[in-house]
Amino acid sequence: MAGHSQFKNIMHRKGRQDSIRAKQFNKIAREITVAAKSGLPDPAANPRLRAAMMAARAVNMPRDRIDRAIKSALPGAADSANYEEMRYEGYGPGGVAIIVEALTDNRQRTAPDLRMIFSKNGGTLGDTNSVSFMFNRCGLIQYAASVASADAMVEAVIEAGGNDVESSEETHDVLTNTDDLAAVRTVLEEKFGSPQAARLTWKPQNLVPITGDAAESLIKMLDALEEHDDVQNVIGNYDIDEAVMQKMAS
């Protein structure tokens, strides 16, 4: 399992996590609120909000929960919360580089929590920019595999000005330059409809093979990070042995 796409990584390990539906809803609700605050509270005029709402619908999040998340972003809302977008970086077992993206209303709580997760699982939380130089910042647009064949998606992405497509049985992950994300998304939306996700992400420049005990410890650390309420995305430069993945999933 390669760590170049946080969406694929999450899907591989979601068997256990999908049962915690309330936690998943809370994470998406935070993204909806932050997205609504960052622009207009209208998904038609706010691409980030539109993508967040698509993610909510993909996991059958109730409409009233989506509406509450949007309303909490409005000035004077009774349940309004101020979330900060934070990035944490460090090393996991086997020396792999890990980037954690979070939305938190209390950074004094989040940083110690994440430091403990890293240290308990054989990792070390570092300073900002301690590992990000090993990654390239890029845009990611994700569609379900069912919307088009791999060849059709490649052709559409080339025409839209995207850089690459990584297709699997579940998804098409379209990669773009950071400045081209909005333009490529607009073109693809006209052809395939709204994507499951559209955001900036991090792509490793090189992958670190991880096997044995280090791989098992890394998977436990990644699961613990993703289960934290404040964590939105976890990205790493690892390539985990498939045999270990099957063992941990059983």
Helices and strands as residue ranges (DSSP letters): H 6-17, H 21-38, H 47-58, H 63-71, E 84-91, G 93-95, E 97-104, H 107-120, E 124-125, G 132-134, E 135-144, G 145-147, H 150-160, E 164-167, E 171-176, G 178-180, H 181-192, E 197-204, E 208-210, H 212-227, E 231-236, E 238-240, H 242-249
